[in-house]
Each structure stands twice: as structure tokens, then as C-alpha cells.
């Protein structure tokens, strides 16, 4: 969690951009990303040079021959030169990083530096310098970027909205990615799932003495010290893959992953539901929160789908099944309608998940989890490809650690999440037979008999408490006596006023 001072500075940054003429949140976050990335480049370059000196290794600076592109250089230029210098020298340098053949260069080709005035640029630089990013640990740097992204409200546009970070972390914990897994988000947005998966793998490969906790008990300082050089290369180069149809989102994803230490992210701008995407049976872990209410032109839909529908939430579920390797596992957020919808397409996708996969769990979430972006009710499906379902574990989440209104006030930041993770991992040991509890098993046969319905309310037993009411004549007498007392009190008041 960020302290109030850092949050205040990020809010100031947003205010400066809005008042400076960049009111589109997507454009603003893109320009802020460029500035933060420029700052990070020099900080990382200095750190690598210092490490090389300690180990007596040779190191060639990223800025060799381009010293004028360093943050420490151009941020000290006078107002009449700074904007032109960044636009004509620094930004072209930023776009060319990674070499001509890198995905980064490919998607940065069309990137444009749109900060309109020197005054806005100077104010933004001043605020970013005040964040003391160089002094922050890697987790805090990521938190700064995540908090920046939290203002990216795109609800209503193709059903997109950001997934709360603690929900992402829960889903990653439930799929437990490991070194060697190939991990994908086919609708990656800002790459939150990929970043969380990267941090989880680092955490599970960090010695206990390095791991620290903040005031809220959240762990950080994941060194990954148990990983060897080959594993580090695998993790950074060929583990994480993300796709999004929005090119601006693609660039933001690239920046986000690189801000977290993945130097050459595998991010592509493509609609994974379209005929242009043809991967299958490749990924070991899929994590996603795909658009809920988008639709796609029928002529654009890939011919690999067996379920005929234009509903993107259903198509994405079949896509995830298709791209998973055998025994690959998936955690995906779906709207409640997918769990109980009675259309042919809804029933067919649930049947596929139950009969061609092992549907491990359905976690039902309260409707306020996605506020203020959306009030939609949703659930998390966790499934493993390649073996049929015998029974499904249901959990009815009541709290995620924040208030469920538009303010989303911090309570403990956890709610039922630790319990969900703990009980999910103990499913092989416990029977979970009590249907009045928060979680329980339901046999596949029973679900099939209910048209493959996956809503928890279909199977949960509600315990009604019998309330004993007094007889009508007793209630009537009490009301009469109460009215008499009120009349007497009013008469006493009147007498004192006279």
C-alpha cells in the first residue's frame, strides 16, 4: 500500500494533466507512463553500472552517446528548450529502445509525445522527482504505477474496467504459477495479471529472510534469489504473453511490465477472438478478466469456435480452453449471467468447462467489488483442461476487504480472500459438505441435472430462523399504552410553556 504522501503526489499529477489540457484518462496515463519510464531508465542504468563495478564486469551504458536523453540532463533545461528537446530528441530515443525487431519498438513506432506545454512538462517532472522513485523498492514502484492506473476508468467502453489488484493476486494464488509455466492474458488491458504472476513466481523463489511486510501485512521485497541465471532469462524473456485489441493499452502494458523489471515483454496488439489469432494448446496458465459486454462482427470471429454466439464473454471462455495446454489451468472473471444464463450458448460453454475440463472452483463475488467502474455481479472460475469434473467447489465471498459502495473504503484489504485461498488449497483433505457454510462441494451429476447451472444460490441451503410474534391483541394493547404516555408527555410540556 502507498502512503498518503505518495498518493497525494500522484493525484497532483493527474490534476496537472487535466488542468493542462489532457483530459482523456487514457491519453493522460500514456503520457505519464512515458515520463515515469524515462525516469526509470536512468535509475536502472545507474544501478546496473554500480552492480557491474562491484562484480568487476564491463558495462556499457544505455545512454552511451545519448547523454542528452538522461532524465538528470533534460529535466534541468530551461523552459524555452525543455519541450522541444524532449519531443525531438528524448522521445525518439525512447521509441527506439530494444532494437528494430523488438515488440517494444514495433508498438512504440506510432507513439506520440502529446504534452502540449513546457509548463505542464516542468510541473509533471517536479511532482515525479518529489516521489523519490529511485529510493523506492521494486514493489513500491509497481504500486505507484498501479495507483496511477487506478484512475483509468473505462467502464462502459466495450465492457472494460480495471480489475482490483487484490482480486488479481487472489486469482494468481489459486492458479499458483511456477517457473517454467508459460502464462497468458488474452485480454490483458494494463497487464495487471501478468505483473502479479511475475511477482508471485519471484515470491515463491525468494528466501524467507528477504521477505518483508508493510503496515497492512502485505509481503514485498521478492529477490528471486533461488533462481539461477537460466531461470531468470526464462522468466523475463519467454514466460509472459499478453494480447489486447487496443494499441494504446498495448503500449501501457509494455510500460507496466518494463516498470516491473520485464525488459522485453511479449505483448501484441491483436483481437484474440478474430481470425487473425490462431494459437492453440500452448499456455500452461491463463489469467484474465475479459470484456463482459462487448460484441464482435460475425465475419471477424475465428472459425475455431464451436459455440455460435457473438457474446464476447462466452467466446473468451472457449478461447481460453483452446489456448490452454493439456493440464493447463485458468482463472477467469465472468459476469453472473455466464453462471446461470439459459441460452444455448451459455449452456454449451458451461457443459464444455464441466465435461472437457475439471472445473475446480466457482467463487461468487459481491456486486460492489468492481465499483466505481461497474456495479456488475461477477464470479471467478478456476478450471484445469483435459479431465472431467467430479465435483465443483463453491465459495460465496461476502467481503473483499473494502466497502462495497462507490467509495470502496479500506477495511482490512483482505476480507474473505485469505480464507478462500486457504480452503481452496485444502479441498483434497476436507469434505466441505455443509451447504449452509460459505463454501461446499456439489457433485457434477447434480449440476448436470440443473442444466449445468453454476450459481451458488442454486445449491446453497438457507437457514431460516423462526420468529415468534406476540398475539395481535397484546400488540394492540401496547400501542394504546404507548399513545397514552405520549399524550401525557405532551400535556406536561404544554403546562410548562403556559
RASUL-V13206 format. One record per run of one state. SS is the DSSP state (helix for helix, strand for strand, loop for the rest). FROM is the first residue (numbers start at 1). TO is the last residue. Records with the same first field share a line. If there is no record, write none. Layout:
SS=FROM-TO + FROM-TO
This chain:
loop=1-3 + 20-24 + 55-66 + 70-70 + 75-78 + 96-102 + 109-117 + 131-132 + 136-137 + 150-164 + 176-182 + 186-191 + 205-211 + 214-218 + 221-228 + 238-239 + 245-246 + 260-265 + 270-273 + 275-282 + 289-294 + 296-297 + 302-310 + 341-343 + 356-356 + 366-366 + 371-377 + 386-390 + 397-401 + 403-409 + 411-416 + 426-438 + 450-455 + 459-471 + 498-498
helix=4-19 + 25-54 + 67-69 + 71-74 + 79-95 + 103-108 + 118-130 + 133-135 + 138-149 + 165-175 + 192-204 + 229-237 + 247-259 + 298-300 + 312-323 + 336-340 + 344-355 + 367-370 + 417-425 + 444-449 + 456-458 + 472-497
strand=183-185 + 212-213 + 219-220 + 240-244 + 266-269 + 274-274 + 283-288 + 295-295 + 301-301 + 311-311 + 324-335 + 357-365 + 378-385 + 391-396 + 402-402 + 410-410 + 439-443
